[in-house]
Amino acid sequence: MGIVLNQSLKNTVITYIGFGIGGINTIYLYPVFLGATFYGLTNYITSCANVIMPLFAIGMQNTLVKFYSQHQTEEEKSRFLSFTVLFPLLLIIPMLLIGVFFYDEILFFLSKKNPIVKNYIWLIPFIGLCMAYFEIFYAWLRVHMHSVFGNFIKEVGLRLFSLFLLIGVYYNWITVEGFVYATAALYFLAFLVTMLYAFSIQKPNFQFTIPEKTKDILVYTFYIILSGSVANLLLDGDKIMLNQYMIIDNIAFYSIATFIALVISVPSRAMHQIVYPITARLMHENKQEELNDLYKKTSINLQVVGGLVMLGIFVNINKLYEMPQLHDYVEGVVVVFMIGLSKYFELILGNNNAIIFNTKYYRTVLFLGVLLVIIAIGLNMIFIPIYGIIGSAFATLLSITLYSLAKLLFVVKRLHLYPFTSQTFYSLVITLLLFLLFYFWEFPFHPIISIAIKSVLVTILYVYINYKFAISIEINQVLDTILKKLKIK
C-alpha cells in the first residue's frame, strides 16, 4: 500500500507540473512562435491521432491491467504480455491497408476546407500508432508497479520537449513546418523510450499464443475500445469537426480556450486515483450507506476545489485575453465559459464514473455514450456553420451535460445513490456571488499584475467563506491542520 500511495502522490505532482508547462506553451509560446495556422494544424493532427488511438490499441492497455494479475506463473504472464503487444497488429495492419487503398478519398475529405492538411495527413496514423503502443507499454509498467516513469513521459516529457521545439522555432533552428514533423518524432521517441524502459523491467519473450479466458478478454476489450473512443471523441471530436467547416486557424483559437477550461478538471484526477479503489471495495462488500456517504463527500469536495479553480479562471479571463499574444484569440472567451461549465458539472458528480464502471450495468452506459457522440457530431454539424467555434463549444457543452445527466440519473434511479446535499446549493450560491462581485471589477494594471491581485483576493474570500460556513467538513479539517502547524489556530 505504501508503494501505491507514494506513486499516487508523485503522479499528482507530475500532473500539475505537466499542466504548468502546457499552460506556458499554450498561452505564451504556441500563439506567438507558430501562429494560428500551424498551431491549429498541429492540434488538428494530434487530435485526429488521439481519436483513432483506441482503435489501434484495441483496448489492450486496459486489458493488460485488468487480466495480468490473474495469470499465476511467470511464463503465463510473459505469454500474456506478448499477446497484448502483438494482438493489436491484427487490426492495425488491415486498417493501414484500407487507409492506403482509400488514400485519395480520405485526403480529399479531410483537406477540402483546408488544403494545408494534405501534406501532413500521413502523420495522423503514425502518431496514432505511437500513442497506442505508448499506452500499452505504459500499462506494462503499471502492472509492474512502475507507473511514475510513464506518467512523467506523458504529462511532462512531451510538453517539455514541445517547449524546446518552440524555442527552436523562435531561434530559426527549425521552421514551423519542421515543428509539425518534429512533434510526430516526439511521440515516436516517447513510445520508444517507454518501450525500452518496460523491457528493462521485464525482458520480453515474444510468442503469439491465445491466452486463457479469451472470450472474457475479447468482450472486455470491445467495451474498452468503445469507452476509449467515446471519451476521445468527446474530448477531440469538436476540433476534427471544425476542420470540416472553418479555416484551420480557428482550431488554434478553440484549442487555447479548451486548454484553459480543462484546468478546472485537474483536481478530479488526484482524487479519482485514491477514490476509485475505495469505491470498488465498498461496492464489492455491498456497503451501500458508506458508498452513498463517499459519493456525497467526493461531490462536495470536488465542487469546492474545482469551484475555486473555475472562479479564478472566469473572473480573470478577460484580462488574460488582453495579453498581446492572445489579443487576436479573444473569441475564445465564450468558449472558455462553455467548456468550463461542462467540466464543472462533471466535477460535482464526484466519483460517479467509478461507481458506474464497478457495476454490471456499465455496458449500457457505454452504449449511451456512443449515442451521445452521434448527437455531439450532429450538433456540431448544425451549430459550427452558424456560430463557428462558439457553436462547437455549445455543442460540446450540451452533449457533455446530457451525458453527465444521463449517468447521474442512472446512478440515482438504478443504484439509489445521490451525490447532492444542501451544501451543494450553498457552494453554488457562494461561487455565483463571488463571480458577480469580481468579474466586473477590473484593475487598471498590466494583465499579469491584475490577474495576480484578483486571484489572491478571490482565493482568500472564497476559502474564508467556505471555511466559515463549513461547506466541506474534510476541507475544513485540512485547513485546521494547516492553521495549527502555522500556529494561527
Salt bridges, closest charged atoms under 4 A:
GLU75 OE2 - ARG79 NH1 3.00
GLU135 OE2 - LYS154 NZ 3.00
GLU155 OE1 - ARG159 NH1 3.04
GLU155 OE2 - ARG269 NH1 3.03
ASP236 OD1 - LYS239 NZ 3.49
GLU285 OE1 - ARG281 NH1 3.55
GLU285 OE1 - LYS287 NZ 3.04
ASP293 OD2 - LYS297 NZ 3.21
GLU322 OE1 - LYS319 NZ 3.43
GLU346 OE1 - LYS343 NZ 3.29
GLU442 OE1 - LYS454 NZ 3.47
GLU474 OE2 - LYS297 NZ 3.66
ASP480 OD1 - LYS489 NZ 2.84
